[in-house]
Amino acid sequence: MILIFGGTTEGRMAVDVCEQAGKPFYYSTKSALQEVELHYGVRLTGGRTAEEMKLFCQNHDVQCIIDAAHPFAETLHREIASVGLPVIRVQRSFGSHRENVIYCSDYQDAINKLDAHSPQCLLALSGTNTIAKLADYWKKHKTLFRILNRSESIDLALKSKFPTSNLLFYPENMILPSLEEEKQMMTSVGCDAILTKESGESGGFDAKVGAAIDLGLKVFVIEHPALPQNWQYVTGKYGLRRVIEKLVPNFFPLKTGYTTGACATAAVKAALLSLLSDDVPEEISFALPDGEIMTIPVSLEEKGKASVVKDFSDDPDVTKGCKITACITPGTHGIRFIKGEGVGTVTLPGLGIPIGEPAVNPTPRKMITSEIRSLSSADYDVMIEVEGGEELAKKTFNPKVGVLGGISIIGTSGIVSPLSHEAFIQSISKEIEVAKAIGCQEIALVSGLKSEEALKKDRDIRCIHYGNFIGESLKSAHKIGIKKVVLAIMIGKAVKLAEGHLNTHSHKVVMNKFFLKQLAGSDAYKIDQITMARELWGIMPPAFFEEIKKLCHKHCRTVFPAGELEIRLICDNPQ
């Protein structure tokens, strides 16, 4: 069991991640004000002492605590630490210290520094809970506090005997004002200094501080408190899930992994660090395309050369466990990618990479370039190698999209989701892009070699295998702008598609005899005679198959709304 402490944006994210497991967990907030939709989670409200928290965890078999509470919930952080269970901290991004900002280590340090600088009117944006902590200052100096316009916040201010005439309220439904809105508010109240907490990006810190700096106000910031070093720290949903998978192995039924692009990025960064410094950590931090910071274990081979072993996920992937190596050397033409052993070469247009270049896809190139530029502005040549990549490529669709001699370094998110078949779906899109780039206005989507062979007996057409992903393939064809699609489909998949299933994998859906009987009408009794859909060819009249085709066409139109669409049923009757 997992226990989340939230009440924040990060708490919502932690709920979303845990809901994916389809198993019970607990979500605890001090009050019931935050609205969170829970299906598997159990909502808890109210404060708990450290002893009450320990007892709850013991009685409910809690194996791991996720601390997604506010950075300044110091008492709660201490109580969580005292329980003695593994803790995952969902940490906000605080950024680096800014110029023209006076940082304070705690509230007393803030009072001392405010006294030293003597602002005429201080606007405190540090929250209702800090009114009492800053009483020694506001009792002597003009201070305005902005708080939420709700009874709990006002009651706290009254309890501290803060003058209500000096209270400001957030506009209704606007808890995080924009930079311009903050500037307007600060100008209207006439303050010459602000005090806020280092609450991070999701706490509106940048807008508050940015507005004050733009107006030339003095800015005092209370630094976020330090937390235990033995906690596991994450900054987003992917990192949170991966740590849960490690600490509570049976919580999620399947495990995530890193893409080849993410592994290559970490290897490149480690290789470059070895050129710039003698100290290369055993784990490398890097940013995913969405900005989340992740870490991957790396091995330094020699100066300028490092490797990553691609970790295992539960997604079908030929590159599981393979070694991805990066070599980086000083260059003369910016950041240049050079083909390494086991990485393919692009030979056809449509992949977003110039012909003749190594098959390092656009998103991994951006990730690698970003990490290099975070460390150095110099020119570098980057070579990625994949152990056994040439043999692995034979098990992929690379040859069909014109990538020869090895695998592609891919990944749009940096993370491989379990059973998402991300790599397979991406390969379908890439193959369609290639078809469009070489001038194909018409393509055939086929389920496999049998369908392809049957279709090519009477027409010359570029065939792309969809496996079971009919919907995803048609979506890609529509998005890329293909004018005509011929969907070649065998009856086993066709009867599933006719019922409305755009993913025909046997794990997702099986043949529905009740549905087939409805279509068969007076011939319904024949359906009981079959165990395999292909047996329908021997017992049903032509009108039955025409109806199947019409229904397939109807459902395909939901994802391929424009252009010509032909459904071709492939007869696979063994007789």
Solvent accessible surface area in square Angstrom, and as a share of the most:
residue,aa,sasa,rsa
1,M,55,0.25
2,I,0,0.00
3,L,3,0.01
4,I,0,0.00
5,F,11,0.04
6,G,12,0.12
7,G,39,0.38
8,T,16,0.09
9,T,86,0.50
10,E,19,0.09
11,G,0,0.00
12,R,106,0.39
13,M,40,0.18
14,A,0,0.00
15,V,2,0.01
16,D,90,0.47
17,V,3,0.02
18,C,0,0.00
19,E,27,0.12
20,Q,105,0.47
21,A,10,0.08
22,G,35,0.34
23,K,73,0.31
24,P,76,0.48
25,F,0,0.00
26,Y,25,0.09
27,Y,0,0.00
28,S,4,0.03
29,T,11,0.06
30,K,172,0.73
31,S,50,0.32
32,A,76,0.59
33,L,87,0.43
34,Q,30,0.13
35,E,141,0.63
36,V,27,0.16
37,E,129,0.58
38,L,42,0.21
39,H,133,0.59
40,Y,109,0.41
41,G,13,0.12
42,V,69,0.40
43,R,71,0.26
44,L,27,0.13
45,T,65,0.38
46,G,33,0.31
47,G,64,0.61
48,R,65,0.24
49,T,76,0.44
50,A,29,0.22
51,E,120,0.54
52,E,91,0.41
53,M,1,0.00
54,K,59,0.25
55,L,103,0.51
56,F,24,0.10
57,C,7,0.04
58,Q,134,0.59
59,N,104,0.53
60,H,69,0.31
61,D,103,0.53
62,V,8,0.05
63,Q,82,0.36
64,C,0,0.00
65,I,0,0.00
66,I,0,0.00
67,D,0,0.00
68,A,0,0.00
69,A,5,0.04
70,H,58,0.26
71,P,3,0.02
72,F,22,0.09
73,A,30,0.23
74,E,55,0.25
75,T,79,0.46
76,L,43,0.22
77,H,6,0.03
78,R,151,0.55
79,E,34,0.15
80,I,1,0.00
81,A,43,0.33
82,S,52,0.33
83,V,22,0.13
84,G,68,0.65
85,L,50,0.25
86,P,61,0.39
87,V,6,0.04
88,I,0,0.00
89,R,1,0.00
90,V,2,0.01
91,Q,33,0.15
92,R,24,0.09
93,S,55,0.36
94,F,32,0.13
95,G,61,0.59
96,S,99,0.64
97,H,103,0.46
98,R,84,0.31
99,E,148,0.66
100,N,122,0.63
101,V,18,0.10
102,I,42,0.21
103,Y,33,0.13
104,C,0,0.00
105,S,75,0.49
106,D,70,0.36
107,Y,27,0.10
108,Q,98,0.44
109,D,31,0.16
110,A,0,0.00
111,I,11,0.06
112,N,81,0.42
113,K,64,0.27
114,L,0,0.00
115,D,65,0.34
116,A,84,0.65
117,H,75,0.34
118,S,66,0.42
119,P,11,0.07
120,Q,147,0.65
121,C,9,0.05
122,L,2,0.01
123,L,0,0.00
124,A,0,0.00
125,L,8,0.04
126,S,2,0.01
127,G,28,0.27
128,T,19,0.11
129,N,108,0.55
130,T,2,0.01
131,I,1,0.00
132,A,64,0.50
133,K,103,0.44
134,L,5,0.03
135,A,16,0.13
136,D,91,0.47
137,Y,3,0.01
138,W,23,0.08
139,K,139,0.59
140,K,159,0.67
141,H,62,0.28
142,K,118,0.50
143,T,4,0.02
144,L,17,0.08
145,F,1,0.00
146,R,8,0.03
147,I,3,0.01
148,L,43,0.22
149,N,104,0.53
150,R,99,0.36
151,S,73,0.47
152,E,87,0.39
153,S,8,0.05
154,I,48,0.24
155,D,83,0.43
156,L,75,0.38
157,A,0,0.00
158,L,93,0.46
159,K,164,0.70
160,S,28,0.18
161,K,171,0.72
162,F,5,0.02
163,P,59,0.37
164,T,77,0.45
165,S,101,0.65
166,N,35,0.18
167,L,15,0.07
168,L,45,0.22
169,F,82,0.34
170,Y,33,0.13
171,P,69,0.43
172,E,156,0.70
173,N,149,0.76
174,M,54,0.24
175,I,108,0.55
176,L,97,0.48
177,P,11,0.07
178,S,55,0.36
179,L,70,0.35
180,E,97,0.44
181,E,66,0.30
182,E,2,0.01
183,K,47,0.20
184,Q,122,0.54
185,M,37,0.16
186,M,2,0.01
187,T,94,0.55
188,S,90,0.58
189,V,39,0.23
190,G,54,0.52
191,C,9,0.05
192,D,50,0.26
193,A,0,0.00
194,I,0,0.00
195,L,0,0.00
196,T,1,0.00
197,K,27,0.11
198,E,9,0.04
199,S,6,0.04
200,G,2,0.02
201,E,113,0.51
202,S,36,0.23
203,G,14,0.14
204,G,13,0.12
205,F,10,0.04
206,D,68,0.35
207,A,19,0.15
208,K,15,0.07
209,V,0,0.00
210,G,13,0.13
211,A,0,0.00
212,A,0,0.00
213,I,55,0.28
214,D,85,0.44
215,L,67,0.33
216,G,66,0.63
217,L,30,0.15
218,K,86,0.37
219,V,1,0.01
220,F,0,0.00
221,V,0,0.00
222,I,3,0.01
223,E,51,0.23
224,H,58,0.26
225,P,29,0.18
226,A,100,0.78
227,L,32,0.16
228,P,45,0.28
229,Q,182,0.81
230,N,133,0.68
231,W,19,0.07
232,Q,62,0.27
233,Y,88,0.33
234,V,9,0.05
235,T,59,0.35
236,G,10,0.10
237,K,94,0.40
238,Y,50,0.19
239,G,6,0.06
240,L,0,0.00
241,R,28,0.10
242,R,49,0.18
243,V,21,0.12
244,I,0,0.00
245,E,19,0.09
246,K,126,0.53
247,L,50,0.25
248,V,5,0.03
249,P,91,0.57
250,N,124,0.64
251,F,10,0.04
252,F,9,0.04
253,P,96,0.61
254,L,57,0.28
255,K,80,0.34
256,T,8,0.04
257,G,1,0.01
258,Y,9,0.04
259,T,5,0.03
260,T,5,0.03
261,G,1,0.01
262,A,0,0.00
263,C,1,0.00
264,A,0,0.00
265,T,0,0.00
266,A,0,0.00
267,A,0,0.00
268,V,0,0.00
269,K,31,0.13
270,A,0,0.00
271,A,0,0.00
272,L,0,0.00
273,L,31,0.16
274,S,2,0.01
275,L,65,0.32
276,L,86,0.43
277,S,45,0.29
278,D,139,0.72
279,D,113,0.58
280,V,30,0.17
281,P,64,0.40
282,E,146,0.66
283,E,92,0.41
284,I,2,0.01
285,S,48,0.31
286,F,3,0.01
287,A,32,0.25
288,L,5,0.02
289,P,66,0.41
290,D,96,0.50
291,G,47,0.45
292,E,13,0.06
293,I,81,0.41
294,M,8,0.04
295,T,62,0.36
296,I,5,0.02
297,P,88,0.55
298,V,18,0.10
299,S,65,0.42
300,L,83,0.41
301,E,74,0.33
302,E,106,0.47
303,K,128,0.54
304,G,5,0.05
305,K,58,0.25
306,A,0,0.00
307,S,4,0.03
308,V,3,0.02
309,V,94,0.54
310,K,6,0.03
311,D,38,0.20
312,F,117,0.49
313,S,8,0.05
314,D,58,0.30
315,D,1,0.01
316,P,75,0.47
317,D,35,0.18
318,V,56,0.32
319,T,9,0.05
320,K,71,0.30
321,G,29,0.28
322,C,14,0.08
323,K,65,0.27
324,I,0,0.00
325,T,9,0.05
326,A,0,0.00
327,C,27,0.16
328,I,2,0.01
329,T,74,0.43
330,P,105,0.66
331,G,19,0.19
332,T,107,0.62
333,H,138,0.62
334,G,27,0.26
335,I,35,0.18
336,R,113,0.41
337,F,17,0.07
338,I,60,0.30
339,K,84,0.36
340,G,4,0.04
341,E,140,0.63
342,G,5,0.05
343,V,1,0.00
344,G,0,0.00
345,T,32,0.19
346,V,1,0.00
347,T,53,0.31
348,L,55,0.27
349,P,48,0.30
350,G,25,0.24
351,L,10,0.05
352,G,65,0.63
353,I,10,0.05
354,P,90,0.57
355,I,106,0.54
356,G,53,0.51
357,E,49,0.22
358,P,8,0.05
359,A,1,0.00
360,V,2,0.01
361,N,20,0.10
362,P,46,0.29
363,T,34,0.20
364,P,0,0.00
365,R,43,0.16
366,K,148,0.63
367,M,11,0.05
368,I,0,0.00
369,T,49,0.28
370,S,67,0.43
371,E,12,0.05
372,I,0,0.00
373,R,97,0.35
374,S,78,0.50
375,L,61,0.30
376,S,19,0.12
377,S,104,0.67
378,A,49,0.38
379,D,49,0.25
380,Y,13,0.05
381,D,17,0.09
382,V,0,0.00
383,M,59,0.27
384,I,2,0.01
385,E,44,0.20
386,V,2,0.01
387,E,119,0.53
388,G,47,0.46
389,G,1,0.01
390,E,104,0.46
391,E,106,0.48
392,L,29,0.15
393,A,6,0.05
394,K,140,0.59
395,K,147,0.62
396,T,42,0.24
397,F,48,0.20
398,N,17,0.09
399,P,71,0.44
400,K,73,0.31
401,V,8,0.04
402,G,3,0.03
403,V,4,0.02
404,L,92,0.46
405,G,36,0.35
406,G,0,0.00
407,I,5,0.02
408,S,16,0.10
409,I,0,0.00
410,I,42,0.21
411,G,4,0.04
412,T,84,0.49
413,S,32,0.21
414,G,0,0.00
415,I,3,0.01
416,V,13,0.07
417,S,46,0.30
418,P,23,0.14
419,L,88,0.44
420,S,38,0.24
421,H,42,0.19
422,E,31,0.14
423,A,38,0.30
424,F,51,0.21
425,I,39,0.20
426,Q,30,0.13
427,S,24,0.15
428,I,4,0.02
429,S,26,0.17
430,K,51,0.22
431,E,1,0.01
432,I,0,0.00
433,E,52,0.24
434,V,0,0.00
435,A,0,0.00
436,K,70,0.30
437,A,49,0.38
438,I,75,0.38
439,G,50,0.48
440,C,31,0.19
441,Q,89,0.39
442,E,60,0.27
443,I,0,0.00
444,A,0,0.00
445,L,0,0.00
446,V,0,0.00
447,S,21,0.13
448,G,20,0.20
449,L,120,0.60
450,K,136,0.57
451,S,0,0.00
452,E,24,0.11
453,E,107,0.48
454,A,24,0.19
455,L,0,0.00
456,K,91,0.39
457,K,172,0.73
458,D,94,0.49
459,R,71,0.26
460,D,147,0.76
461,I,11,0.06
462,R,65,0.24
463,C,4,0.02
464,I,0,0.00
465,H,25,0.11
466,Y,0,0.00
467,G,18,0.17
468,N,30,0.15
469,F,20,0.08
470,I,0,0.00
471,G,5,0.05
472,E,68,0.30
473,S,0,0.00
474,L,0,0.00
475,K,99,0.42
476,S,16,0.10
477,A,0,0.00
478,H,76,0.34
479,K,180,0.76
480,I,36,0.18
481,G,27,0.26
482,I,6,0.03
483,K,127,0.54
484,K,42,0.18
485,V,0,0.00
486,V,0,0.00
487,L,0,0.00
488,A,0,0.00
489,I,0,0.00
490,M,31,0.14
491,I,0,0.00
492,G,27,0.26
493,K,47,0.20
494,A,0,0.00
495,V,4,0.02
496,K,27,0.12
497,L,0,0.00
498,A,2,0.01
499,E,54,0.24
500,G,33,0.32
501,H,68,0.30
502,L,44,0.22
503,N,44,0.23
504,T,2,0.01
505,H,48,0.21
506,S,71,0.46
507,H,153,0.68
508,K,144,0.61
509,V,17,0.10
510,V,105,0.61
511,M,43,0.19
512,N,54,0.28
513,K,69,0.29
514,F,140,0.59
515,F,29,0.12
516,L,1,0.00
517,K,65,0.28
518,Q,118,0.53
519,L,44,0.22
520,A,13,0.10
521,G,48,0.46
522,S,108,0.70
523,D,31,0.16
524,A,25,0.19
525,Y,136,0.52
526,K,42,0.18
527,I,0,0.00
528,D,88,0.46
529,Q,113,0.50
530,I,3,0.01
531,T,109,0.63
532,M,108,0.48
533,A,11,0.08
534,R,97,0.35
535,E,66,0.29
536,L,0,0.00
537,W,56,0.20
538,G,58,0.56
539,I,48,0.24
540,M,15,0.07
541,P,54,0.34
542,P,109,0.69
543,A,72,0.56
544,F,9,0.04
545,F,17,0.07
546,E,87,0.39
547,E,65,0.29
548,I,0,0.00
549,K,60,0.25
550,K,134,0.57
551,L,34,0.17
552,C,0,0.00
553,H,60,0.27
554,K,128,0.54
555,H,40,0.18
556,C,0,0.00
557,R,70,0.26
558,T,98,0.57
559,V,20,0.11
560,F,1,0.00
561,P,81,0.51
562,A,57,0.44
563,G,39,0.38
564,E,100,0.45
565,L,11,0.05
566,E,51,0.23
567,I,11,0.06
568,R,65,0.24
569,L,23,0.12
570,I,9,0.04
571,C,80,0.48
572,D,37,0.19
573,N,40,0.21
574,P,98,0.62
575,Q,197,0.88
